[in-house]
Amino acid sequence: MRALIEVADIFRAAGPIYRDTHAGHLSLDQLKVMSAIETCRTAALGGHVEACEDCGHTRIAYNSCRNRHCPKCQGAMARTWLAEREADLLPVGYFHVVFTLPAEIAAIAFQNKALIYDLLFRAASETLLTIAADPKHLGARIGITAVLHTWGSAMTHHPHVHMIVPGGGIAVDGSHWISSRPAFLLPVRVLGKLFRRLFLTRLLQLHDQGRLAFFGSMAHLTERRAFIHHLSPLRRKRWVVYAKAPFVGPEAVLAYLSRYTHRVAISNSRLIRFDAAGVTFRYKDYRRNGADRQQVMTLTTDEFIRRFLLHVLPRGFHRIRYYGLLASSTRKANLDRARQSLNVAPPPDDEAMEEPVDFCPPCPCCGGRMIVVETFTRWCQPRAPPSARTPTRETAP
């Protein structure tokens, strides 16, 4: 069911003026995202006509833009991704671990997205893998599914990475499975210290290599001395690593993953109102507890669009990554070994599984099966059905 207000409605109404006002200050990637969202599920992308096999009711369905920043396109993409990941799940508890960058680093990340987001992935994953392999803690090779988020609930710039980790791993010698404690994976203070050291060391290396760019009020950080001075307080600051209690069963893991893997800066369901005053939406204030955590905010339309575009990722950047036992090159062999150690039957062969069929919602009139009877290309409309009142050609006397 279509939301009353959508991000696409805001972009269609205010996007042209925003582009003119900020001409020369928007990246090509941001412009493409705006265009994709504006045209999503409209005649601009073409579509098809569905007809009910029972009552003959027809409806028009326009194509999706499939852009990873579009709020309307993430549901289908998430379902496809989850179906592919279901076979990777093991019958163990899963932990949710979050690594967050301090605000001082987030400002640098905004001007160097690809480099800093990639460093966030690498430092966080190496931290987990290193501490987990230490015999003083777990002494095992673990698997990690990592998802990058760059926003807070109010769409401010807040880069952090969510990691879903099974409660245990394969022994370093590969002989058996080592389970973590029921409600404890790894000490978060130890994780935070190693994460801080790895990240700051490699961030300084990027600076020494001349790969970081600084603009505006941060231009002075180009000088090495100023950059080291900027980072100095962060070496004594505690870096936040959060670990949540484990999920119970693979179904709970899939349900949780579906809320994180393909999320965008704001969903259409959070929008309340769009008028001359701006855009009103719901958000969570994590400094409050209970019912007070749910708050409402109104931003000017210009500021709402600006915040949304803050989170456009660089082209080709992978926001979902896998490490350890789930690394692509060795995933199948590692999972087979883990199942043998856990005495779990292997999943059904992919080739033996039935091919998924395209799903069409049932007929709104009788609940019957809808099938595609016509397709049409971009900027075209489906052919109108013949009218019963169309006059026939008169025959000559």
Secondary structure, DSSP 8 states (H G I E B T S, - for coil): ---SS-HHHHHHHHHHHHHHHTTTSS-HHHHHHHHHHHHTTSGGG-EEEEEETTT--EEEEE-----TT-TTTHHHHHHHHHHHHGGG--SS-EEEEEEE--HHHHHHHHHSHHHHHHHHHHHHHHHHHHHHHSTTTT-EE-EEEEEEEEE-TTS-EEEEEEEEEESEEEETTSSSEEE-BTTB-S-HHHHHHHHHHHHHHHHHHHHHTT-----GGGGGGGSHHHHHHHHGGGGTS---EEEEEEESSHHHHHHHHHTTTT--SS-GGGEEEEETTEEEEEEE-TTS-GGGGEEEEEE-HHHHHHHHHTT---TT--SEEEEETT-TTTHHHHHHHHHHHHT------GGGS----------TTT---EEEEEEE-TT--------TT--------
